[in-house]
Amino acid sequence: MPRSILIHDGQTSRDVGLVYICSGYLVEHGKVLLVHHNRFDKWVPPGGHIEPGESFAGTAVREFKEETGLVVEAISSQPGIHPADSNATPEPVPFYVDVEREGFATPALVQFFYVQRQPGSGEQVVEAQLEEVHGAAWFGMDDLDNLRTFEQVRSLARFALLNYPVAGERATV
């Protein structure tokens, strides 16, 4: 059954014609963590569909834990402009957004976030959740050329390896 997102304005409901998916890129020691997707049979960043009441960054964080067992937090790709107050809470900004059609019954608006381990969880071991993915593994820049993945994932993984917000974790060229 295809997923759809509805907009409710108090009087009517409309299908927005897109599904929303959020993914996360974690870079450590010059390598990026990817999962082997069950349905696509390709390596992709951990991620999935937004659930009711979730923010986009919250979806990336939840899906990351579901697929890898790691507790992470999203890192904004933009600096903070206004602090949280009683009316507004800033959300992390993704580093890339696109609309994808391959493999989706309804086109997917996908947001990609940088993520990092939550403080105090640095010793956690990656445990691929096999009901979600076939496996999880770390890949360096040299591994990406021959990796069974989408070209977009290859490009974003390279970008994340070189531009990850925690400079000490980036790949060196």
C-alpha positions as CSV (number, residue, x, y, z in Angstrom):
1,M,0.0,0.0,0.0
2,P,1.6,3.3,-1.0
3,R,2.2,5.9,1.7
4,S,0.9,9.4,1.3
5,I,1.0,12.6,3.3
6,L,-2.1,14.6,3.8
7,I,-2.5,18.3,4.5
8,H,-5.4,19.1,6.7
9,D,-6.4,22.8,6.9
10,G,-9.4,22.3,9.2
11,Q,-11.9,22.0,6.4
12,T,-10.4,19.7,3.8
13,S,-7.6,17.2,3.4
14,R,-5.4,17.0,0.3
15,D,-2.7,14.5,-0.6
16,V,0.6,16.4,-1.2
17,G,1.7,13.9,-3.8
18,L,5.0,13.1,-2.1
19,V,6.2,10.9,0.8
20,Y,8.8,12.3,3.2
21,I,12.0,10.4,4.0
22,C,14.9,11.5,6.1
23,S,18.4,9.9,6.3
24,G,21.6,10.5,8.2
25,Y,25.3,10.4,7.3
26,L,27.6,9.5,10.2
27,V,31.4,10.0,9.5
28,E,34.0,8.7,11.9
29,H,37.7,8.2,11.4
30,G,37.4,9.1,7.7
31,K,34.7,6.5,7.0
32,V,31.0,6.8,6.5
33,L,28.4,4.3,7.9
34,L,26.0,2.9,5.3
35,V,23.4,0.1,5.5
36,H,22.6,-2.6,2.9
37,H,18.9,-1.9,2.1
38,N,16.6,-4.9,2.0
39,R,14.4,-3.8,-0.8
40,F,16.8,-1.9,-3.0
41,D,19.7,-4.4,-2.5
42,K,22.1,-1.4,-2.4
43,W,24.2,0.4,0.2
44,V,22.4,3.6,1.4
45,P,22.5,5.9,4.4
46,P,20.2,4.8,7.3
47,G,16.8,6.4,6.9
48,G,13.1,6.1,6.3
49,H,9.7,7.5,6.3
50,I,8.5,10.3,8.6
51,E,6.0,9.3,11.3
52,P,3.1,11.5,12.6
53,G,4.4,14.1,15.0
54,E,8.0,13.8,14.0
55,S,10.3,16.5,12.8
56,F,12.5,15.8,9.8
57,A,15.7,15.6,11.9
58,G,13.8,13.4,14.4
59,T,13.0,10.9,11.7
60,A,16.6,10.7,10.6
61,V,17.7,10.1,14.3
62,R,15.0,7.4,14.9
63,E,15.6,5.6,11.7
64,F,19.4,5.6,12.3
65,K,18.8,3.9,15.7
66,E,16.3,1.4,14.2
67,E,18.7,0.3,11.4
68,T,22.1,0.5,13.2
69,G,21.4,0.4,16.9
70,L,23.4,3.7,17.4
71,V,22.0,6.6,19.3
72,V,22.7,9.8,17.3
73,E,21.7,13.4,17.1
74,A,21.3,15.5,13.9
75,I,23.9,18.2,13.3
76,S,22.6,21.3,11.5
77,S,24.4,22.2,8.3
78,Q,23.7,25.9,9.0
79,P,24.6,28.1,12.0
80,G,22.0,28.9,14.6
81,I,20.3,32.3,13.9
82,H,17.8,32.6,16.7
83,P,17.8,30.8,20.1
84,A,14.9,28.6,21.2
85,D,12.2,30.5,23.0
86,S,8.7,29.7,24.3
87,N,7.3,30.0,20.7
88,A,10.0,28.5,18.5
89,T,12.5,25.7,18.7
90,P,15.2,25.7,16.0
91,E,15.6,22.4,14.1
92,P,18.7,21.1,12.4
93,V,19.0,21.9,8.7
94,P,19.8,19.1,6.2
95,F,22.9,19.4,4.1
96,Y,21.0,18.1,1.0
97,V,17.4,17.7,-0.2
98,D,16.0,16.1,-3.4
99,V,13.0,14.4,-4.9
100,E,13.5,10.7,-5.7
101,R,11.4,8.5,-8.0
102,E,13.3,5.2,-8.4
103,G,11.9,2.5,-6.2
104,F,8.9,4.6,-4.9
105,A,5.3,4.3,-5.9
106,T,4.9,8.0,-4.9
107,P,7.9,10.4,-5.4
108,A,9.8,10.9,-2.1
109,L,11.1,14.2,-0.8
110,V,14.3,13.1,0.9
111,Q,16.3,15.2,3.4
112,F,19.8,14.2,4.3
113,F,21.3,15.2,7.7
114,Y,24.7,14.9,9.2
115,V,24.4,13.0,12.4
116,Q,26.9,12.3,15.3
117,R,26.8,10.0,18.2
118,Q,25.0,11.4,21.3
119,P,27.5,12.3,24.1
120,G,28.3,9.2,26.2
121,S,27.4,6.7,23.4
122,G,30.8,6.7,21.7
123,E,31.6,3.1,22.7
124,Q,28.4,1.7,21.2
125,V,28.9,-1.0,18.6
126,V,27.1,-0.9,15.3
127,E,24.4,-3.7,15.3
128,A,22.6,-3.9,12.0
129,Q,18.9,-4.5,12.7
130,L,18.4,-7.4,10.2
131,E,14.6,-6.9,10.1
132,E,15.3,-3.5,8.6
133,V,18.6,-4.0,6.6
134,H,20.9,-6.8,5.4
135,G,23.9,-5.3,7.2
136,A,25.8,-2.1,8.1
137,A,29.4,-1.2,7.3
138,W,31.9,1.6,7.3
139,F,33.3,2.9,3.9
140,G,36.2,5.1,3.0
141,M,36.6,7.3,0.0
142,D,38.4,4.5,-1.9
143,D,35.6,2.1,-1.3
144,L,32.9,4.2,-2.9
145,D,33.9,3.8,-6.6
146,N,32.9,0.1,-6.7
147,L,30.2,0.1,-4.1
148,R,26.8,-1.3,-5.1
149,T,24.8,1.9,-4.5
150,F,23.0,4.7,-6.3
151,E,25.1,7.4,-7.9
152,Q,23.4,10.0,-5.7
153,V,24.5,8.1,-2.5
154,R,28.0,7.9,-3.9
155,S,28.1,11.7,-4.4
156,L,26.6,12.5,-1.0
157,A,28.9,10.0,0.8
158,R,31.9,11.6,-0.8
159,F,30.6,15.1,0.1
160,A,29.9,14.0,3.7
161,L,33.4,12.4,4.0
162,L,35.0,15.7,2.9
163,N,32.7,18.2,4.6
164,Y,31.4,16.6,7.8
165,P,31.0,19.3,10.4
166,V,33.3,17.6,12.9
167,A,36.6,18.3,11.1
168,G,38.7,15.7,13.0
169,E,36.4,12.9,11.6
170,R,36.6,13.8,7.9
171,A,38.5,11.8,5.3
172,T,41.8,13.3,4.2
173,V,42.6,13.6,0.5
